[in-house]
Structures are given as structure tokens and as C-alpha cells.
Amino acid sequence: MQCNKETRIMTRSALATALAAFFCFGFAAPLIAAPSPETAAARKSPADAKAANPRQPAKKCLSDLRAFDSQMQKDGYWMHGSGYGYGYPMYGYGGRGMMPVSGAGTHQPEASFRRARPGYEVRTMIASTNILAQHGEQKACEVMLSATRDIYNSYSADLQKGGAARLDVPGWRAQQIAAAQPVTEGDTAFRSDQLVGTGVVNPQGEDLGSVDDIVMSPQTGKIAYLVLGRGGVFGFGEKYVPVPWDNFKTTTDVSLLVLGTTKAGLDAAPLVKEDRFSPLGDFSKQSEKVDDYWKAHLSK
């Protein structure tokens, strides 16, 4: 027990160091008094101009983060969609529910895991690690990633000790796809927090992205499009593809959305800027363009 306690203390210390470095990096600059225009002009140099450019991402840490994410998928205690991790238990941070395991179509309460906190911590730390990497903070990124690994290893060890079954991801996904029904059929209401962040796959089980935004029709007030974020790294550098709402299928609990297309079909689809489906008030014109494309490139 003493060893575990010391390990936790060291992990928290490493995490605190990384967070401190990050926040100092992000917030210290505004606290320093700005130089006068004359002083600033005198200090300008080619080196200053180079330093003013955005920092390049920490590619080594990003690569390590991707490898860590892949390892979590293989472990069977973690799921992701387009780079967003959802550890045990599913259905939010409340600690209720389990992912179905190999060959099972229902949840298995005997293997339920009631502590949601570790999964929340891992998700938060993965996001923090990615932010540091995107800002080029290689050293701080690696420290954060190391702390994340430590917490995840403790988390997965607790799951094993508690008898939580590993998830057969391909089997689970095949069951979800087979059970999916068109979103416009039935009597199911959908919440925005159910849809945003949900992974999207095609009938063959390939990852197509995840839902980044919902577009409402100004004429009807109903959902018109889901905007898929895809092609980025943990939510950064994504491209945004609007797809008509009634083209999707889903399961009752909205664990996955199914879209009858291919990765190539999405690559060629019309794009929009983030949070800007019709910035010029041209909803009808944008809709016509998007609708025409998907009428010609959607399989049933």
C-alpha cells in the first residue's frame, strides 16, 4: 500500500508540474507590461519575427499520444470515435452502465464498474496532452503523457481486479451497425448532448469521423444537418462535412451513427468552416449544394 501511495503522489506531482508549466506558458505573457511603441520597434529583429510565428506542433509527442490511444483500444477497456476516448463506464460520468462484451447483446451487470472518475481523468489528461503538443511544448507534453499512462494503468488494473470484461470492439460494433435504424423512423427524441461527439461509421464498420455540430433549418426549426469533424488529430485540424440528418441510422442509445458512404465519398463532399454552415445568410443555397451531392453519393 505504501508503494502505491508513493506512486500516486509522484504521479500527481508530475501532473501538477506539467499543468503549472502549461498555465504559466499560456497566462504569464499578459501579466508583463507592454513596451512602448518606440522600444518595441527598436527591439524588432528577424529572430523576433520568426519567434512571432505560431509554434510547430510537438510531432514526437503527438506520435506517442497516437500510439498510447491505439494501445488503449487493444486493451479492450477504452473506446474512441475520431480520437475521443470514452472509458468504462459508458453513458456519461455518472458511473452507470457497461459496454456489451464479446458475443453479448445486452449489458452484463455482474461486470459493471461504478467508478467513473478515472475515466474522466484520463479523458481530461489526453485533451491536455494534445493541447500541449499542438503548442509545441514537447517536454511538458511528454510529462503529461507519462502521468496519463500511470493513471490509465491504475484504472485498467482496477477494472481487471473488479472482473470487468474486456470489450470485443469489432463484435460490439457489428452488433450496433446491424441494429441501427433510420433516425427519422420510430418515436425516439434525440438530445444535442447525445449527438455531438458521437462516432460515425459506415455499414462496413470504418470510422468516418464524429459529430461536431448540429444545423437547424431556419424554415422548420428541425434538425437539417449533422456536421462531421474528420481528418484531424484528437479534435485539432479537422475538416467539417455537413450531411443531411435523415441520411443517418442509429441505435436507441445513440452509441454510434451509421452513414452509407465511404471515406472517399466524404473526402469529396462539400466542406464548411467550423461553426459556419451559412455565414452569409445563404442557408437555401448551401443546402442545395449539400443535398445535391449526397443524393448522388449515398448508398442505402
N, C-alpha and C positions, 0 to 999 in steps of 0.2 A: 504493500500500500504506500510506503514511504517513497519508493521509486516512482510509482505512478503520480504521486503528488508532486514530486520534484519535476517530472516530465511536464505536467500541466503548467507548473509555474514557469518553466523555461519556455514553453510554447506561448503562453500569454505574454511573457517578456519580449519574445521575438515579434509577436504580433503588435505589441504596443510600440516597439521600436520602428516597425515598418509604417504603422499608422502615423506616428509622430513625424517621420520623415516626409510622408506624403502631404500631411496637412501643413507642415512648415513650408514645403515646396509650393503648395497652392495658395497659401494665405499670407506668407510673410511679406511678399512684394508690395501689396497695397499699404502696408504699415510704414514703409520707408518714404520720407518726404521726397517729393519730386524735385529734381534740379531745375534751376531757372532755364528758360529757352537758350540764353547765351551759353550757359555751362553745358547744356545738352549738346548744342551744336559743336562746341569745342571738343567734346569727347567722342564724337562720331568717328568711326573708322571702318574699314572693310570688315574687320573682325566683328565689330558691333552689328553691322548689317547682317552678317552670317548668323550671329547669335540670335537676332530678332526673328529669324525664320522658325517655323514650328519644328519641334524636335522630332526626329525619326523614331518610330516605334522600336521597342527593345525586342528585336526579332528572336533572339535566343530564348528569352523568357516566354514569348508567345508560343514558340515551338514546344517548350517544356510544358506549357499550360495545355496545349492541344493533346500532348502525349498523356498527361495526367487525366484529362477528360476521357480519352479513349480507354485508359485503364479502368476508370470507374464504370464504363459501360460493360466491360468484360467481367467485372466483379459481380454484376447482377444485382447490386444494391442501389443503383442510381439510374435515372433516366434523363434523357435530354431531348430537346427538339430544337434544331437550328442553333445549338450552342447554349441552351438554357437548361441548367440542371434541376431536376426535381427528385430529391431523395425520398426515402421512406419517412413518414407515411405520405401517401398522396392526399389530395383534397385539402390543400391549404396547410397552414401551420398549426391547426388545432389538434393534430395527432390522431385523427380518426381515419380508418380505412387502410387497405392494403392493396398492392398491385397483385393481380392474379398471377400464379406461378405456372410452371410447365404443365401443359395439358389441362389446366383448370379454367373453367368459365366463370367461376364465382370467386369471391374473396374468401380467404381462409382465416377466420378469426383466431384460430389457435396459434397462428404465426404473427399476429398483429404486434406492432411496435408502437408504443404510446408516447414516446418522447420525440417531439418534433424539433426541439431546439438544435440538436447537432446538424440536422439537415439545413435548417435556416442559416446556421453559422457558415456551413460550407458554401451555400449559395452566395451569401454576402461576401465571403472572402474571395471566392472566384471572381466576382464582379470587381472587387477592389484590386485584385492582382492584375486583371485585364486593364483597368484604368491606369495603373502604374506603368504597365507595358506600353500602352498607347502613348503615354507621355515620355517614353524613352528612359524611364527610371529602372534600368536593368538591375542594379544591386537591390534596391528596395523591393522590386518585383519578385526577385528570387527569394528574398527573406519572407515575403508574404506567402509565396507559393509553398515554401517549406513548412510554414506554420499551418497552411491549409491542408497539406498532406498529413501532418500529425493529427489534426482534428478529425480528418476523414478516416484515417486508420483506426482511431479510437472509436469512431462512430460505427464503422463496419464490424469491428471486433465485438461491440455491444450487440449488434444485430445477430451475429453468429452465435454468441453466447445465449441470446434470448430465443434462438430457434427460428429466426425469421428466414424464410426460404429465399433462395436466390431467384431472380426473375429470369425466365426464359424469354428474352426480348423478342426474338423472331416469332416464337409461338404466340406470345401475347399480342403482338402487332397484327399477325394474321387473323386472330380472332376478332380484334377490333374492326379491321377492314371488312371482314365477312359480315359483321353485324351492323355496319353503318347503314343509315337510312337518309334519304334526301332531307335537308333542313326544312324544306317547305311542306313536308308531309307530317302527319301526326298533330299532336296538340302540345308540343313542347315549347316553352318560352326560354329564350337564351339571354343571359346577362352578359354585360360587356366584360366583366372580370373572368367569365368562363371562356370567352373567345380570344381576347388579347393574350398573346403568349402561347397559345395552343399550337402544337406542331401540326404541319400539313404534310401528308404523304399521298402518293398515287396508289392505284389498286395493286401495283407490284411491290409496294412497301418501301419505295425510295423516298428519302427525305426531300421535300420541296421547299422548306422554309418554315416560318411560323407567322402567326397573325400579328401584325404590328399596329394596325389601326382599323377602325370601322367607319365607313362612309354612309351617311344617311341621305336619302333622297329629299331635296327641298320641296318637291311636289307632294309626296305621300307621307313623309316623316318616318318611313320604314327603312330597314337596312337595305342598301343598294349594292354595296361592295365591301369585301374584306381586302385590306391591303396587306400583302405578304412581304415580309422582310426576308431577304435571302442573299447568299453570297458573301456575307460578312464574317467576322471573327468575333464570337461572343457579343453580338449586338452592335459591333462597330463596322463601318464601311459597307453597310448593306445597300442593296438596291431594292426599290419598292414597286411591287407589281399589284395593281388593282384587279380583282377577279369578281365577277358578279356573284352575289350572295347565293342565288338559287342554283348555282353550279356545284355546291358543296354537299357532301354527305357527312354525317357524324353519328356517334353513338350517343346514348341517352345522357351519359355523364360528361360528354364533350371531352373525352380523353385524347381523341385525335380527330382531325378533319381529313376527309378524303376528297381528292380532286382528280378527275380523269384527264390527266395530261402527262407530259414528260418534262424532264429537266430542259431539254432543247426547246420545248414549247414555251416554257417560262422565260428562257433566255431571249426569245424573240418577241415576247409580249410587250405592249406599251408600258412605259415606266412613268412614275410620278415622283415629285420631290417629297421628302419626308413632311408629313402633316399638310400637304398641299395638293389635294385632288383637283380642285378647280379654283386656283388663287385669283383668277381674273373674272370670277363670276360666270364662267362658261361651263357650268355643270352639264348641260344638254350636249354641247359639242364634245366634251371629254367623254361622256357616257357613250355617245355614238361610236367613237373611236374604239373604246374598250370593248363594247358589246359586239361590234363587227368582228374584232379579232377573235374573241372567244367562241363566237358562233361557228367559226371556221376551224378552230384548233382544239376543240374539246371532244374527248371520246366519252361514251356513255358507260 
